[in-house]
Amino acid sequence: MSSSEDLSSPQDPGSPRGPYQQDPYQQGRAAYAPQQLPPMPAQPAPFGLPGEPPRQRSRRKLWIILGSIGGVLLLVVIGVVILVNIVGSATNQARGLADDFTRKVIAGDPSGAYDEYLDPALQEQLSKEAFISGVQSLEMDSSCRPAYNDLKVATDNGVKSAEVVGQISCTGKKVDLAYRFEGTNQLRMTTIRLRPAA
């Protein structure tokens, strides 16, 4: 048997390869074939390079914070608006009472001013006759105009109060005024001072 026959006949029982062994040429090819490697874990690619896109951060926290701040600001604005309306309403009410009372006194109707605006407790301390004679002694006329320098409004245990301080300016003279109104629903005058300015 020639050496070329040995290589070509894989079934030759005398050959060093057995009937089930591979051809050495085939073995060499298998030895140089690329091997299967385990997959590499995916690593994020640096910024700007192709690869996995960067993860987007959740903006839920940002929206929660912004929503909380917005809610607090809204409550503050509502509180300020309510406070301004309440204080403004009480201030306007006190100014209106002072204006109406002073107009009646200037117009020569002290009796009507006494009955309509003075609190019963003040009426007990100051008789109607004493009030009318006191107002007439100031000799106010149609040239007189009130101006309020200070107006304070407060609420204590459901009782509203307003203090009004100012002057009545007439031709050739001035009259100092100070009123205090109190009440729960309707404000009535509890203190009055009308006297010529010094």
Backbone as ProteinMPNN parsed JSONL, in Angstrom:
{"seq_chain_A": "MSSSEDLSSPQDPGSPRGPYQQDPYQQGRAAYAPQQLPPMPAQPAPFGLPGEPPRQRSRRKLWIILGSIGGVLLLVVIGVVILVNIVGSATNQARGLADDFTRKVIAGDPSGAYDEYLDPALQEQLSKEAFISGVQSLEMDSSCRPAYNDLKVATDNGVKSAEVVGQISCTGKKVDLAYRFEGTNQLRMTTIRLRPAA", "coords_chain_A": {"N_chain_A": [[0.829, -1.172, 0.0], [0.471, 2.145, -0.822], [1.633, 5.337, 0.347], [-0.065, 7.319, -0.381], [-2.467, 6.064, -0.6], [-3.014, 5.465, 1.993], [-3.732, 7.845, 3.112], [-5.997, 8.522, 1.781], [-7.921, 6.641, 2.257], [-10.183, 6.363, 4.538], [-11.238, 4.253, 5.907], [-9.469, 2.321, 6.35], [-8.366, -0.337, 8.196], [-5.852, -0.622, 9.254], [-4.687, 1.764, 9.492], [-3.456, 4.581, 11.429], [-5.513, 6.238, 12.148], [-8.65, 5.637, 13.209], [-11.748, 4.087, 12.083], [-13.609, 5.964, 12.807], [-12.39, 8.404, 13.231], [-11.525, 11.796, 12.469], [-10.506, 13.373, 9.481], [-7.17, 14.579, 9.197], [-6.857, 16.973, 7.938], [-9.35, 18.123, 8.168], [-9.408, 18.347, 10.94], [-7.468, 20.298, 11.384], [-8.661, 22.547, 10.259], [-10.814, 22.882, 11.935], [-9.505, 23.476, 14.262], [-8.549, 26.018, 13.817], [-10.823, 27.524, 13.538], [-13.023, 30.236, 14.449], [-13.835, 30.652, 17.876], [-16.773, 30.387, 19.899], [-17.526, 33.024, 21.991], [-18.478, 34.041, 25.281], [-21.216, 36.407, 25.582], [-20.475, 39.907, 25.83], [-21.013, 42.099, 28.554], [-23.279, 44.828, 28.161], [-22.055, 48.04, 27.941], [-22.532, 51.415, 28.807], [-22.169, 53.776, 26.23], [-19.727, 56.382, 25.813], [-20.565, 59.919, 26.001], [-21.817, 61.256, 23.008], [-20.852, 59.258, 21.349], [-21.757, 56.502, 19.229], [-24.126, 54.184, 20.373], [-25.752, 52.895, 23.227], [-28.538, 54.907, 24.039], [-28.442, 57.746, 26.288], [-29.823, 57.466, 29.561], [-32.998, 58.831, 30.306], [-33.733, 61.167, 32.756], [-36.144, 60.969, 35.318], [-38.739, 63.322, 35.52], [-40.543, 63.659, 37.414], [-40.081, 64.331, 40.118], [-39.278, 66.991, 39.881], [-41.661, 68.146, 38.879], [-43.336, 67.662, 41.036], [-42.157, 69.244, 43.019], [-42.339, 71.797, 41.823], [-45.126, 71.945, 41.579], [-45.86, 71.918, 44.292], [-44.71, 74.322, 45.203], [-46.122, 76.114, 43.587], [-48.717, 75.646, 44.574], [-48.484, 76.558, 47.24], [-47.9, 79.26, 46.782], [-50.288, 80.013, 45.527], [-52.12, 79.682, 47.647], [-51.141, 81.651, 49.39], [-51.625, 83.98, 47.894], [-54.426, 83.882, 47.698], [-55.06, 84.101, 50.428], [-54.06, 86.684, 50.987], [-55.71, 88.206, 49.325], [-58.232, 87.709, 50.469], [-57.782, 88.747, 53.044], [-57.261, 91.448, 52.439], [-59.735, 92.126, 51.356], [-61.429, 91.741, 53.586], [-60.318, 93.467, 55.546], [-60.332, 95.806, 54.052], [-63.069, 96.04, 53.589], [-64.072, 96.381, 56.202], [-62.727, 98.732, 56.846], [-63.75, 100.489, 54.927], [-66.415, 100.434, 55.729], [-66.234, 101.603, 58.283], [-65.246, 104.142, 57.572], [-67.386, 105.042, 56.053], [-69.434, 105.167, 58.007], [-68.344, 107.15, 59.699], [-68.253, 109.309, 57.905], [-71.019, 109.643, 57.279], [-72.103, 110.233, 59.817], [-70.684, 112.611, 60.468], [-71.5, 114.317, 58.385], [-74.217, 114.612, 58.966], [-74.042, 115.983, 61.391], [-72.726, 118.331, 60.607], [-74.58, 119.328, 58.811], [-76.524, 120.274, 60.462], [-78.191, 118.526, 61.875], [-78.023, 117.293, 64.538], [-79.641, 115.875, 66.311], [-80.745, 113.728, 64.821], [-78.342, 112.421, 64.196], [-77.517, 111.665, 66.73], [-79.561, 109.839, 67.514], [-79.355, 107.865, 65.517], [-76.666, 106.911, 65.344], [-75.263, 106.785, 67.835], [-74.299, 104.541, 70.412], [-76.389, 102.74, 72.751], [-75.217, 102.593, 75.32], [-73.449, 104.772, 75.323], [-75.309, 106.784, 75.014], [-76.505, 106.74, 77.479], [-74.544, 107.889, 79.041], [-74.21, 110.393, 77.896], [-76.412, 112.888, 77.484], [-79.097, 113.633, 75.174], [-79.713, 116.354, 74.897], [-77.387, 117.593, 75.895], [-75.548, 116.722, 74.003], [-76.555, 117.906, 71.614], [-76.378, 120.674, 72.25], [-73.613, 120.892, 72.58], [-72.637, 120.32, 69.97], [-73.798, 122.448, 68.561], [-72.434, 124.577, 69.669], [-70.02, 124.542, 68.367], [-70.405, 125.777, 65.989], [-70.527, 124.964, 63.199], [-70.674, 125.03, 59.605], [-71.875, 124.927, 56.153], [-69.465, 125.077, 54.801], [-67.689, 123.398, 55.957], [-65.528, 120.533, 55.906], [-64.793, 117.099, 56.338], [-61.718, 115.404, 57.161], [-59.813, 112.507, 57.404], [-57.238, 111.435, 59.429], [-56.289, 109.121, 60.611], [-57.257, 105.777, 60.659], [-58.289, 102.981, 62.189], [-58.934, 99.537, 62.227], [-60.261, 96.684, 63.823], [-60.763, 93.291, 65.022], [-61.995, 91.496, 67.713], [-62.572, 88.629, 69.366], [-64.934, 88.261, 67.86], [-66.09, 90.753, 68.016], [-66.237, 93.71, 66.334], [-64.256, 96.624, 65.834], [-63.645, 100.114, 65.283], [-61.547, 102.871, 64.958], [-61.561, 106.269, 64.397], [-59.797, 109.103, 63.491], [-59.342, 112.558, 63.004], [-59.849, 115.728, 61.308], [-62.193, 118.422, 61.054], [-62.413, 120.714, 58.655], [-63.2, 124.038, 58.46], [-64.294, 127.254, 57.231], [-62.053, 129.5, 58.365], [-61.676, 128.135, 60.768], [-60.904, 125.075, 62.623], [-61.952, 121.802, 63.568], [-61.244, 119.294, 65.825], [-61.667, 115.764, 65.59], [-62.657, 112.615, 66.962], [-63.664, 109.374, 66.813], [-65.108, 106.328, 67.999], [-66.198, 103.221, 66.987], [-68.119, 100.329, 67.699], [-69.184, 96.867, 67.644], [-71.039, 93.821, 66.822], [-72.605, 92.896, 64.55], [-73.73, 95.314, 63.574], [-72.126, 98.394, 63.595], [-71.82, 100.703, 66.22], [-71.494, 104.012, 67.612], [-69.284, 104.376, 70.27], [-67.578, 106.051, 71.56], [-66.994, 109.552, 71.48], [-65.462, 112.542, 70.339], [-65.499, 115.878, 69.827], [-64.076, 118.867, 69.293], [-62.848, 122.265, 69.29], [-59.931, 122.831, 67.325], [-56.651, 123.17, 68.626]], "CA_chain_A": [[0.0, 0.0, 0.0], [1.28, 3.344, -0.907], [1.298, 6.325, 1.37], [-1.206, 8.104, -0.826], [-3.679, 5.317, -0.32], [-3.271, 5.532, 3.42], [-4.384, 9.093, 3.451], [-7.287, 8.677, 1.156], [-8.935, 5.676, 2.671], [-10.428, 6.524, 5.961], [-11.739, 3.036, 6.51], [-8.393, 1.328, 6.412], [-8.24, -0.693, 9.588], [-4.479, -0.592, 9.706], [-4.196, 3.131, 9.604], [-3.493, 5.038, 12.816], [-6.836, 6.814, 12.416], [-9.671, 4.609, 13.224], [-12.814, 4.347, 11.152], [-14.44, 7.092, 13.248], [-11.58, 9.597, 13.436], [-11.638, 12.78, 11.402], [-9.366, 13.611, 8.59], [-6.333, 15.595, 9.812], [-7.112, 18.248, 7.274], [-10.561, 18.64, 8.81], [-9.047, 18.711, 12.301], [-6.744, 21.561, 11.323], [-9.611, 23.62, 10.01], [-11.612, 23.078, 13.159], [-8.649, 24.058, 15.282], [-8.384, 27.444, 13.549], [-12.13, 28.187, 13.421], [-13.257, 31.113, 15.602], [-14.595, 30.022, 18.951], [-17.895, 31.171, 20.442], [-17.202, 33.62, 23.279], [-19.699, 34.503, 25.969], [-21.515, 37.797, 25.231], [-19.933, 40.933, 26.724], [-22.097, 42.936, 29.094], [-23.399, 46.116, 27.463], [-21.608, 49.186, 28.723], [-23.0, 52.625, 28.14], [-21.156, 54.45, 25.423], [-19.505, 57.763, 26.24], [-21.417, 60.925, 25.346], [-21.466, 61.611, 21.654], [-20.498, 58.09, 20.548], [-22.92, 55.645, 19.007], [-24.312, 53.156, 21.39], [-27.01, 52.964, 23.954], [-28.851, 56.306, 24.347], [-28.398, 58.003, 27.734], [-31.115, 57.327, 30.243], [-33.657, 60.09, 30.622], [-34.087, 61.242, 34.17], [-37.567, 61.204, 35.562], [-38.999, 64.706, 35.914], [-41.654, 63.639, 38.361], [-39.684, 65.079, 41.307], [-39.316, 68.405, 39.518], [-43.067, 68.566, 38.793], [-43.903, 67.65, 42.388], [-41.636, 70.423, 43.715], [-42.953, 72.979, 41.215], [-46.542, 71.948, 41.953], [-45.968, 72.309, 45.705], [-44.427, 75.758, 45.299], [-47.27, 76.795, 42.998], [-49.848, 75.542, 45.5], [-48.245, 77.456, 48.372], [-48.071, 80.636, 46.292], [-51.712, 80.235, 45.303], [-52.748, 79.872, 48.958], [-50.728, 82.958, 49.915], [-52.349, 85.009, 47.14], [-55.83, 83.837, 48.124], [-55.112, 84.65, 51.785], [-53.878, 88.139, 50.927], [-56.919, 88.791, 48.729], [-59.294, 87.641, 51.485], [-57.447, 89.695, 54.11], [-57.461, 92.809, 51.921], [-61.182, 92.351, 51.245], [-62.028, 91.861, 54.925], [-59.863, 94.713, 56.165], [-60.84, 96.899, 53.221], [-64.505, 96.152, 53.818], [-64.276, 96.975, 57.524], [-62.249, 100.11, 56.776], [-64.753, 101.253, 54.171], [-67.617, 100.555, 56.559], [-65.962, 102.598, 59.33], [-65.159, 105.461, 56.928], [-68.755, 105.414, 55.683], [-70.142, 105.578, 59.226], [-67.811, 108.439, 60.136], [-68.716, 110.327, 56.938], [-72.457, 109.888, 57.433], [-72.325, 110.907, 61.101], [-70.144, 113.97, 60.398], [-72.361, 115.107, 57.485], [-75.45, 114.967, 59.702], [-73.694, 116.989, 62.399], [-72.42, 119.585, 59.895], [-75.82, 119.807, 58.169], [-77.431, 120.829, 61.473], [-79.125, 117.494, 62.351], [-77.384, 116.526, 65.607], [-80.622, 114.98, 66.933], [-80.779, 112.512, 64.01], [-77.05, 111.741, 64.352], [-77.531, 111.067, 68.07], [-80.451, 108.67, 67.536], [-78.986, 106.836, 64.551], [-75.29, 106.394, 65.403], [-74.708, 106.562, 69.171], [-74.614, 103.295, 71.105], [-77.195, 103.018, 73.952], [-74.358, 102.819, 76.5], [-72.961, 106.147, 75.232], [-76.476, 107.654, 75.215], [-76.733, 106.826, 78.923], [-73.539, 108.794, 79.622], [-74.307, 111.706, 77.272], [-77.819, 113.134, 77.145], [-79.343, 114.185, 73.851], [-79.651, 117.81, 74.997], [-75.977, 117.981, 76.061], [-74.898, 116.468, 72.719], [-77.004, 118.922, 70.658], [-75.8, 121.983, 72.613], [-72.167, 120.813, 72.333], [-72.415, 120.421, 68.52], [-74.158, 123.809, 68.136], [-71.42, 125.531, 70.15], [-68.883, 124.515, 67.429], [-70.806, 126.668, 64.905], [-70.09, 124.439, 61.893], [-71.587, 125.394, 58.516], [-71.728, 124.137, 54.92], [-68.084, 125.135, 54.295], [-66.876, 122.407, 56.689], [-65.246, 119.259, 55.234], [-63.988, 116.221, 57.196], [-60.531, 114.71, 56.641], [-59.416, 111.518, 58.415], [-55.794, 111.197, 59.471], [-55.995, 107.763, 61.075], [-58.435, 104.911, 60.697], [-57.848, 101.649, 62.61], [-60.018, 98.561, 62.302], [-59.83, 95.452, 64.487], [-61.797, 92.35, 65.439], [-61.552, 90.772, 68.899], [-63.624, 87.695, 69.811], [-66.152, 88.488, 67.1], [-66.529, 92.143, 68.153], [-65.494, 94.606, 65.453], [-64.085, 97.984, 66.334], [-63.002, 101.037, 64.355], [-61.219, 104.174, 65.529], [-61.394, 107.271, 63.344], [-59.247, 110.353, 64.015], [-59.136, 113.519, 61.925], [-60.249, 117.119, 61.536], [-63.2, 119.038, 60.201], [-61.891, 122.042, 58.268], [-64.23, 125.02, 58.105], [-63.735, 128.572, 56.904], [-61.573, 130.235, 59.543], [-61.47, 127.32, 61.983], [-60.814, 123.614, 62.474], [-62.505, 121.051, 64.702], [-60.68, 117.946, 65.968], [-62.674, 114.718, 65.813], [-62.213, 111.256, 67.282], [-64.825, 108.499, 67.003], [-64.867, 104.895, 68.132], [-67.381, 102.404, 66.699], [-67.99, 98.911, 68.081], [-70.377, 96.049, 67.465], [-70.841, 92.522, 66.18], [-73.157, 93.001, 63.198], [-73.849, 96.731, 63.226], [-71.236, 99.218, 64.414], [-72.423, 101.903, 66.83], [-70.485, 104.874, 68.218], [-69.15, 104.184, 71.719], [-66.807, 107.194, 72.062], [-66.981, 110.679, 70.558], [-64.8, 113.77, 70.778], [-65.546, 116.979, 68.866], [-63.676, 120.104, 69.982], [-62.058, 123.161, 68.439], [-58.51, 122.497, 67.258], [-55.799, 124.109, 69.374]], "C_chain_A": [[0.873, 1.234, 0.0], [0.819, 4.338, 0.135], [0.125, 7.176, 0.951], [-2.491, 7.383, -0.577], [-4.025, 5.392, 1.141], [-4.055, 6.786, 3.77], [-5.792, 9.168, 2.91], [-8.318, 7.691, 1.637], [-9.141, 5.759, 4.156], [-10.857, 5.237, 6.61], [-10.659, 1.97, 6.646], [-8.169, 0.985, 7.862], [-6.813, -0.599, 10.099], [-3.957, 0.807, 9.88], [-4.299, 3.596, 11.044], [-4.82, 5.716, 13.156], [-7.829, 5.691, 12.463], [-10.764, 4.944, 12.244], [-13.649, 5.561, 11.556], [-13.646, 8.369, 13.491], [-11.699, 10.504, 12.236], [-10.353, 12.85, 10.616], [-8.512, 14.699, 9.222], [-6.543, 16.947, 9.174], [-8.335, 18.924, 7.903], [-10.251, 19.096, 10.233], [-8.335, 20.053, 12.332], [-7.672, 22.733, 11.095], [-10.449, 23.916, 11.25], [-10.786, 23.757, 14.229], [-8.504, 25.557, 15.08], [-9.705, 28.184, 13.397], [-12.347, 29.088, 14.638], [-14.153, 30.44, 16.631], [-15.707, 30.966, 19.406], [-17.501, 31.694, 21.818], [-18.503, 34.035, 23.967], [-19.947, 35.969, 25.635], [-20.975, 38.764, 26.285], [-21.116, 41.737, 27.297], [-22.079, 44.3, 28.406], [-22.974, 47.227, 28.405], [-22.104, 50.443, 28.026], [-21.853, 53.304, 27.406], [-20.949, 55.856, 25.946], [-20.372, 58.719, 25.428], [-20.9, 61.212, 23.952], [-21.081, 60.436, 20.778], [-21.723, 57.232, 20.331], [-22.972, 54.564, 20.064], [-25.667, 53.329, 22.028], [-27.317, 54.423, 24.282], [-28.811, 56.53, 25.857], [-29.793, 57.917, 28.328], [-31.699, 58.702, 30.517], [-34.065, 60.07, 32.08], [-35.57, 61.537, 34.31], [-37.756, 62.636, 36.052], [-40.146, 64.782, 36.907], [-41.325, 64.458, 39.601], [-39.769, 66.581, 41.054], [-40.756, 68.913, 39.487], [-43.72, 68.598, 40.162], [-43.452, 68.904, 43.137], [-42.287, 71.692, 43.158], [-44.442, 73.081, 41.566], [-46.747, 72.382, 43.397], [-45.74, 73.81, 45.872], [-45.597, 76.561, 44.737], [-48.48, 76.779, 43.915], [-49.7, 76.484, 46.686], [-48.442, 78.905, 47.952], [-49.544, 80.97, 46.062], [-52.447, 80.473, 46.616], [-52.399, 81.224, 49.563], [-51.506, 84.076, 49.222], [-53.811, 85.051, 47.565], [-55.987, 84.434, 49.525], [-54.987, 86.158, 51.806], [-55.126, 88.809, 50.37], [-58.062, 88.802, 49.747], [-59.039, 88.663, 52.586], [-57.684, 91.133, 53.661], [-58.953, 93.114, 51.813], [-61.832, 92.547, 52.604], [-61.642, 93.181, 55.561], [-60.387, 95.913, 55.382], [-62.318, 97.126, 53.439], [-64.785, 96.811, 55.168], [-63.836, 98.436, 57.537], [-63.251, 100.991, 56.041], [-66.023, 101.467, 54.981], [-67.409, 101.629, 57.636], [-65.889, 103.998, 58.738], [-66.564, 105.956, 56.539], [-69.566, 105.884, 56.88], [-69.676, 106.958, 59.693], [-68.276, 109.562, 59.215], [-70.183, 110.679, 57.154], [-72.759, 110.658, 58.728], [-71.884, 112.371, 61.018], [-70.999, 114.859, 59.496], [-73.637, 115.552, 58.2], [-75.174, 116.087, 60.707], [-73.454, 118.341, 61.727], [-73.701, 120.195, 59.304], [-76.825, 120.356, 59.177], [-78.478, 119.835, 61.948], [-78.454, 116.657, 63.448], [-78.343, 115.556, 66.292], [-80.698, 113.66, 66.164], [-79.489, 111.715, 64.13], [-77.0, 111.019, 65.7], [-78.346, 109.779, 68.069], [-79.93, 107.53, 66.659], [-77.63, 106.173, 64.819], [-74.764, 106.095, 66.792], [-75.217, 105.267, 69.789], [-75.443, 103.616, 72.361], [-76.352, 103.262, 75.202], [-73.811, 104.243, 76.5], [-74.117, 107.134, 75.459], [-76.803, 107.79, 76.698], [-75.759, 107.804, 79.576], [-73.697, 110.236, 79.118], [-75.764, 111.926, 76.84], [-77.921, 113.769, 75.757], [-79.201, 115.707, 73.853], [-78.203, 118.298, 75.105], [-75.229, 117.794, 74.742], [-75.249, 117.563, 71.72], [-76.389, 120.282, 70.977], [-74.298, 122.006, 72.364], [-71.848, 120.971, 70.851], [-72.709, 121.843, 68.047], [-73.124, 124.83, 68.569], [-70.201, 125.571, 69.217], [-69.131, 125.393, 66.209], [-70.24, 126.217, 63.543], [-71.135, 124.806, 60.843], [-71.265, 124.562, 57.271], [-70.329, 124.181, 54.324], [-67.198, 124.055, 54.928], [-66.754, 121.087, 55.917], [-64.402, 118.384, 56.155], [-62.795, 115.626, 56.438], [-60.034, 113.787, 57.749], [-57.917, 111.233, 58.305], [-55.463, 109.75, 59.79], [-57.29, 106.972, 61.172], [-57.952, 103.499, 61.01], [-59.065, 100.751, 62.772], [-59.472, 97.298, 62.952], [-61.045, 94.585, 64.787], [-61.244, 91.558, 66.61], [-62.724, 89.94, 69.418], [-64.964, 87.985, 69.139], [-66.703, 89.901, 67.186], [-65.633, 93.009, 67.279], [-65.382, 95.973, 66.102], [-63.359, 98.815, 65.287], [-62.777, 102.359, 65.07], [-60.909, 105.13, 64.39], [-60.921, 108.566, 64.0], [-59.017, 111.287, 62.835], [-59.547, 114.92, 62.325], [-61.366, 117.503, 60.588], [-62.696, 120.45, 59.913], [-63.042, 122.922, 57.801], [-63.541, 126.336, 57.764], [-63.35, 129.28, 58.197], [-61.373, 129.409, 60.786], [-61.371, 125.84, 61.632], [-61.336, 122.973, 63.75], [-61.863, 119.668, 64.699], [-61.809, 116.947, 66.193], [-61.985, 113.399, 66.137], [-63.461, 110.449, 67.587], [-64.329, 107.078, 67.228], [-66.193, 104.185, 67.93], [-67.094, 100.97, 67.122], [-69.287, 98.192, 67.802], [-70.045, 94.72, 66.804], [-71.343, 92.578, 64.739], [-73.191, 94.451, 62.735], [-72.957, 97.528, 64.174], [-71.986, 100.454, 64.91], [-71.314, 102.694, 67.52], [-70.471, 104.698, 69.734], [-68.354, 105.317, 72.366], [-66.845, 108.296, 71.013], [-66.211, 111.839, 71.183], [-64.839, 114.752, 69.613], [-65.188, 118.249, 69.638], [-62.85, 120.973, 69.056], [-60.572, 122.802, 68.492], [-57.695, 123.586, 67.963], [-54.919, 124.888, 68.416]], "O_chain_A": [[1.865, 1.337, 0.722], [-0.25, 4.193, 0.727], [-0.604, 7.699, 1.794], [-3.522, 8.021, -0.36], [-5.201, 5.384, 1.503], [-4.936, 6.765, 4.629], [-6.67, 9.796, 3.501], [-9.511, 7.912, 1.429], [-8.327, 5.261, 4.934], [-10.83, 5.164, 7.839], [-10.946, 0.835, 7.026], [-7.832, 1.846, 8.675], [-6.611, -0.503, 11.31], [-2.85, 0.989, 10.386], [-5.118, 3.085, 11.807], [-5.208, 5.764, 14.323], [-7.706, 4.799, 11.624], [-10.713, 6.003, 11.619], [-14.337, 6.132, 10.709], [-14.233, 9.354, 13.939], [-11.944, 10.047, 11.119], [-9.282, 12.433, 11.057], [-9.065, 15.667, 9.745], [-6.411, 17.971, 9.843], [-8.345, 20.133, 8.137], [-10.77, 20.116, 10.684], [-8.582, 20.862, 13.226], [-7.485, 23.8, 11.679], [-10.745, 25.071, 11.557], [-11.316, 24.535, 15.022], [-8.352, 26.299, 16.05], [-9.693, 29.389, 13.144], [-11.908, 28.753, 15.738], [-15.109, 29.746, 16.285], [-15.585, 32.186, 19.305], [-17.179, 30.912, 22.713], [-19.498, 34.339, 23.309], [-18.991, 36.714, 25.421], [-21.014, 38.476, 27.481], [-22.089, 42.012, 26.595], [-21.019, 44.852, 28.108], [-23.474, 47.338, 29.524], [-22.098, 50.523, 26.798], [-20.729, 53.388, 27.9], [-21.882, 56.469, 26.466], [-20.846, 58.394, 24.339], [-19.7, 61.388, 23.741], [-20.988, 60.595, 19.561], [-22.635, 57.231, 21.159], [-21.945, 54.109, 20.568], [-26.602, 53.851, 21.421], [-26.431, 55.127, 24.767], [-29.109, 55.616, 26.626], [-30.793, 58.246, 27.689], [-30.985, 59.625, 30.911], [-34.655, 59.109, 32.574], [-36.158, 62.265, 33.511], [-37.007, 63.103, 36.91], [-40.655, 65.865, 37.198], [-42.175, 65.199, 40.095], [-40.26, 67.342, 41.888], [-41.045, 69.99, 40.009], [-44.561, 69.456, 40.43], [-44.254, 69.553, 43.809], [-42.732, 72.554, 43.916], [-44.953, 74.172, 41.818], [-47.684, 73.12, 43.702], [-46.479, 74.484, 46.589], [-46.016, 77.558, 45.325], [-49.191, 77.777, 44.027], [-50.663, 77.132, 47.096], [-49.07, 79.687, 48.666], [-49.992, 82.075, 46.367], [-53.299, 81.357, 46.701], [-53.247, 81.874, 50.175], [-51.987, 85.003, 49.874], [-54.372, 86.128, 47.769], [-56.93, 85.182, 49.782], [-55.702, 86.84, 52.539], [-55.556, 89.848, 50.871], [-58.776, 89.797, 49.869], [-59.956, 89.364, 53.015], [-58.24, 91.939, 54.407], [-59.39, 94.218, 52.136], [-62.687, 93.417, 52.766], [-62.492, 93.924, 56.051], [-60.829, 96.904, 55.963], [-62.779, 98.267, 53.472], [-65.636, 97.695, 55.266], [-64.482, 99.28, 58.158], [-63.561, 102.098, 56.48], [-66.633, 102.535, 54.932], [-68.288, 102.458, 57.874], [-66.409, 104.946, 59.328], [-66.878, 107.138, 56.681], [-70.297, 106.87, 56.794], [-70.486, 107.819, 60.035], [-68.649, 110.638, 59.681], [-70.55, 111.852, 57.207], [-73.554, 111.599, 58.739], [-72.614, 113.267, 61.443], [-71.204, 116.032, 59.806], [-74.08, 116.692, 58.068], [-75.969, 117.015, 60.855], [-73.92, 119.372, 62.212], [-73.879, 121.413, 59.299], [-77.877, 120.856, 58.781], [-79.553, 120.244, 62.385], [-78.328, 115.442, 63.303], [-77.912, 114.523, 66.803], [-80.716, 112.59, 66.773], [-79.517, 110.485, 64.165], [-76.501, 109.898, 65.793], [-77.887, 108.748, 68.562], [-80.053, 106.361, 67.023], [-77.468, 104.985, 64.542], [-73.898, 105.233, 66.938], [-76.401, 104.94, 69.704], [-75.227, 104.658, 72.979], [-76.738, 104.059, 76.057], [-73.714, 104.864, 77.558], [-73.913, 108.202, 76.036], [-77.315, 108.822, 77.133], [-76.106, 108.471, 80.551], [-73.36, 111.184, 79.827], [-76.273, 111.243, 75.951], [-76.967, 114.355, 75.246], [-78.635, 116.283, 72.923], [-77.832, 119.294, 74.485], [-74.373, 118.607, 74.395], [-74.366, 118.098, 71.05], [-75.926, 120.974, 70.071], [-73.76, 123.042, 71.974], [-70.899, 121.671, 70.496], [-71.967, 122.391, 67.232], [-72.95, 125.85, 67.903], [-69.426, 126.527, 69.263], [-68.198, 125.723, 65.477], [-69.572, 126.979, 62.844], [-72.327, 124.885, 61.141], [-70.482, 123.615, 57.331], [-70.026, 123.397, 53.424], [-66.076, 123.831, 54.473], [-67.728, 120.588, 55.352], [-63.403, 118.852, 56.703], [-62.864, 115.382, 55.233], [-59.852, 114.216, 58.889], [-57.407, 110.85, 57.253], [-54.471, 109.212, 59.298], [-58.289, 107.453, 61.706], [-57.277, 102.882, 60.187], [-60.076, 101.133, 63.361], [-58.348, 96.887, 62.666], [-62.184, 95.054, 64.806], [-60.147, 91.005, 66.522], [-63.738, 90.484, 69.854], [-66.008, 87.954, 69.79], [-67.678, 90.225, 66.508], [-64.416, 93.038, 67.462], [-66.278, 96.421, 66.817], [-62.562, 98.295, 64.506], [-63.682, 102.902, 65.703], [-60.088, 104.831, 63.522], [-61.546, 109.068, 64.935], [-58.549, 110.855, 61.781], [-59.591, 115.263, 63.506], [-61.474, 116.985, 59.477], [-62.569, 121.274, 60.82], [-63.762, 122.581, 56.862], [-62.341, 126.497, 57.989], [-64.205, 129.617, 59.016], [-60.925, 129.949, 61.797], [-61.699, 125.412, 60.526], [-61.191, 123.508, 64.849], [-61.925, 118.952, 63.699], [-62.781, 117.237, 66.891], [-60.89, 113.11, 65.656], [-64.224, 110.781, 68.494], [-63.28, 106.677, 66.722], [-67.184, 104.487, 68.595], [-65.99, 100.457, 66.935], [-70.352, 98.804, 67.73], [-68.942, 94.511, 66.299], [-70.576, 92.332, 63.808], [-72.737, 94.773, 61.637], [-73.02, 97.364, 65.392], [-72.674, 101.143, 64.158], [-70.316, 102.122, 67.96], [-71.496, 104.847, 70.4], [-68.44, 105.526, 73.576], [-66.743, 108.031, 69.816], [-66.294, 112.086, 72.386], [-64.282, 114.49, 68.547], [-65.923, 118.655, 70.538], [-62.216, 120.465, 68.132], [-60.027, 122.509, 69.556], [-58.024, 124.77, 67.893], [-54.13, 125.729, 68.847]]}, "name": "protein", "num_of_chains": 1, "seq": "MSSSEDLSSPQDPGSPRGPYQQDPYQQGRAAYAPQQLPPMPAQPAPFGLPGEPPRQRSRRKLWIILGSIGGVLLLVVIGVVILVNIVGSATNQARGLADDFTRKVIAGDPSGAYDEYLDPALQEQLSKEAFISGVQSLEMDSSCRPAYNDLKVATDNGVKSAEVVGQISCTGKKVDLAYRFEGTNQLRMTTIRLRPAA"}
